[in-house]
Amino acid sequence: MSDPSTAPFSAVSLADVVTDSGPPDGSGAAAFHLVRRHFDVQAFGVNGATGNAGELVITEHDERDDSDYGTEGHEELFAVMSGHAVFTIDGQEVDAPAGTLVFVRDPALLRSAVATVEGTAILAVGARPGAPYAVSRWEQSIA
């Protein structure tokens, strides 16, 4: 099989994408899959998260342009690929069974998601509107 970071096209199961160890605060978040790195995507940020019932699948965060994470004001689209999650966005709960798309336009809104069943998988895609994509500082900080 050819290198997915240089091949003209490639396919992989999310389960086979390398995972990060999770947030440094030890919050018990589920597995975080480094999809952008796997394929060396240059046009937008994209990562996956998998977990089981009760696990924090998407850690609480915002995408404001700030020095802490360097997300530069990204919009984010979350696709629930399997399982079921409940998102909390700006204090409002959004029920999201498999097949649900959740779009967060305002980068200042806090968002998170908790899996409600075993085998929940979420794909997150983000970028700053109207600007060339650059790898965020938080991703650069992951070894």
N, C-alpha and C positions, 0 to 999 in steps of 0.2 A: 504494500500500500504506500502511496506517495505521502509526502509531508503535507498535512492539512494547512500549514501556514504558507505554503507556496504553490499548492496545486490549483489549477484553474477552477475546480469545484471539489467538494468533499462532503461527506455525511458522517455523522457520529451520533451515538446514543448519548443523551445528557449524562447518564450514569458513568460514561467512560471519559468524561472531561475532568481534568485535574481539579481538585477542590482546594480551597484555601482553608486554613485552620479555623476561620471564623473570627468574630470580633475579639479584640484584645481584652474586653471587659469581662469575658467569661460568661456572657449572658445566656449561654446554652442554645444559641441559634443553630439552625440546621445547616447542612452542607451548602457551601457557596461554590458554584462551578464557574471557573474562569473561561467562559466561552469566547470572549473577544481575543484573549491570548491564544487559545487553542487554534483558532483560524487566522490569527493576526489580522482581525478586522480593523480597517483604517478609517471607515466612514462614520462609525457610530459606536457607542458603548453597548455591549450586550453581555449579560451574564445570566446564570441560572441559579436557582436555589431549590433544594429538595429537603423534605422533612416529613415527619409523622405527626399524628394527632397531638395537639397541645404544644408543638414546637413553634418557636418564632422563626418563620421562614424568611421574611423580609424584615430586617432590623429597623427600628424606628430611625428615620433620617429625613432630611430635606435635601434639596438640590440647589440651594441658594449659592450665589457667587460669593464664596468665603474662603478664607485662608486655611481653615481646618481640613477640608476635604478636596477642595479644588474642583468642584463639579461645575463651576462656571454657569450656573443657571439652567441646567438641563430640564427639558420636559422628559417624562418617563411614561412608557407603556409597559404594563405587566400583562402577560398572557398565562392564564392558568392552564397548563398542559395536561395535567392529570390530578386526581384527587379533588380537594375542596379546601378553600381558605376563606378566612374573614379578614378583609383589609380594614384598617382604621385610617381614614384620611381626614385631617383637620378635625378630629374628634368624631367623625361620622363613620359608622360601620357600613361596609359594603360586602354583602354575601357574594362569594365568587366560586361557584362550582366549576369543574373542568369545562373548558371552552369559553370562559369569561375573559373579556379584555377590560382592563382598568387603566384609564388614561389620566395622568395628573399633569395638567398644563402649567399650573402655578408652582414654580420651583420652591417657594417659601412654605408650602404646606407640608406638615409632618405626615409621614406615611409609614405604615408597617403592615405585616400580614402574619397571621397565625394559622397553621394547618389545622383542619378539623377532622381529617381522616388520614390513615396511613398512606404513604406513597404519593404525597402531594408534590408536584413539580411546577415551578413558576419560572418563566423566562422574562427577563427585564431588559428593555431596550431604551436607551436614552441618548440625547445630544442637545446641544444648545441651538435654538432656532437661529437661522441666518448666519451662522459662523462655521468656519472649517472645524472639523472634529480634531481634538487633541486628547491624548490619554490623560485622565484626571490624576491629580497628585495622590489621591488615596490609592489608586491602582498602582501607580509607580512605587508606592511604599511597600507593596506586598512583595515579598521575596520570591 
